[in-house]
Amino acid sequence: MSIKKRKLKNRLFGEIKIFLFAFFILLVLFSGYLALNYLIPKKGVLSPLAQQISNQRHDQLQGELEKYNIPFTRVDISSDSSYLVTLNDGSQVIISTDKNIENQISSLQLILSRLTIEGKRFKSLDFRYDKPVIVF
C-alpha cells in the first residue's frame, strides 16, 4: 500500500473516531435529558400517602374549630404548608401546619373573645410566626 493511501486511510479512520465520539457525547446528553424530564419525579408531584396525611390534618383542623365553637365557612390548603380558614364574618386566619394545631386554635378562640369584647374585627390573622400577626 502506498503512503498516500495509508495517509488517506488514517485520516478517514480519525474522522470516523471523531464522529463516533461526538455521537456518543450527544447520546449521553440526550439520555440525561430524558432521565431528568421523564424518569425522575418532579417536585410538584404528590404521592397518595401525602394526600392522605393532608386530609387527616384538614379533618383535625375542622374538628378543632368545631370543638372550640369557632364559626367558619371554609378551610383551604395553602401551598406554603399552611391552612387558610375563612370565618363567618369574612375574616381570614392562616394556621401553620408546622406548629401544634390545637394550640393555634386555642389562641384563635382567645383572640376572638378579646376582640369581641373590645368591639373590633380583623381582616386577617396569621399564626405562622412566633407571635400572631393581626391585620385590622
N, C-alpha and C positions, 0 to 999 in steps of 0.2 A: 504494500500500500504506500502510495506516495505521501510526502509530507503535507501537501495541500489537502488531500483527502482526510488525513488524520487530524489536521487542524480544524477542518470543517466539521468533522465528526465530533471532536472535543467541544467545539463551540456549540453545536446543536445539543449535545448532552448537557452542557452547562445551562443553556436556555431552558431545557426541559426541567432540570433540577430547580431553577428559579421559579418556573411556572408551577411546579408541584408544591414548592414551599409556600408560595403566595396562596395557592388553592387551599392548602392545609390551614393556614392562618385564617382565611375567610371562613372556612368550615368551622373552626373553633369559635370564632366571634359570633357566627350565626347560631350555633348551638347554645352558646351562652345567652344570647338574646332570647331564644325560645325558652330556655330554662327559667330565666328571670321573669318573663311575661306570662308564661302559661303553666309551668310546673310548680313554682314556689307560690304559696298562697299570699295574697296581698294583705296589707294591714287592715283594710276595711272589711275583710271577710269575717263574719261572726259564726261561731260554732253553735249548734243546737244546745249544748251544755251551757254556754254563756247566756243564751236567751232564757233558759230555764231559771238560772240563778237571778237574772234580772227581773223575771216575772215574780219570783219569790220575794225579792226586796220590794217590788212595786206593791204586792199584796200586803206585805208587812207595813209599809208606809200608810196605805189606806186604812189598815186595821188600827194603827196607832192614832191616826187622825180621828177616826170614829170613837176610839176609846177615850180620847181627851175632849170629845164633843166639839171638835173644830169643824165648822161648816165649810165644805169645799165643793167646787163644781167639777174640777178635773185635775188629774195628775199626769204630767207628761215626763218622759225621759229625755234629758238633755244629752248632748253629745260629749260634754266635758265631765262625765261621771257625777252628775247631779240630777235632781228631780225638780221640776217646776210645778208647784202647786198653785192653782188659781182658787182663791177663796170666793165665797158667795158675793162679797161686795166688790169684786173685781181686782182686789189686791193680789199680788203675786209673791210667793215665798219660794226661795231656792234652798233646797235641802241637799246637803252633801252626802254622798254615799261612802265617803272615806271616814266619816265620824259616826258615832252611835245615833241611830235614828230616833230612838226613844228620848234621849236627852234633848235632841233638837226640837222634837215636838213638844216636850215639856216646857222648854224655853219659849217656844212659839205661843203656847197657851198663856204663860205668864205675861209675855209682852202684849198679847191681845187684851188680856184683862186690864192691865195698867193703862193702855191707850184708850180703852173703852171708858174707864173711869175718868180719864182726862178729857174725853170727848174728841180725840184725834183719830185720824185714819191715815194709813200709809199706802204708798203706791207699791213699794217692793221691800222685801226683807230678805237678806242674804246670809245664810249660815255657813258658807264655805270658808270663811275666815275665822281667826281666833275669837273675835268678838263679832256679834251680829251687826250687819250694816243695814240701817233703815233709811229709806228714801221717802220723804213726805211729799 
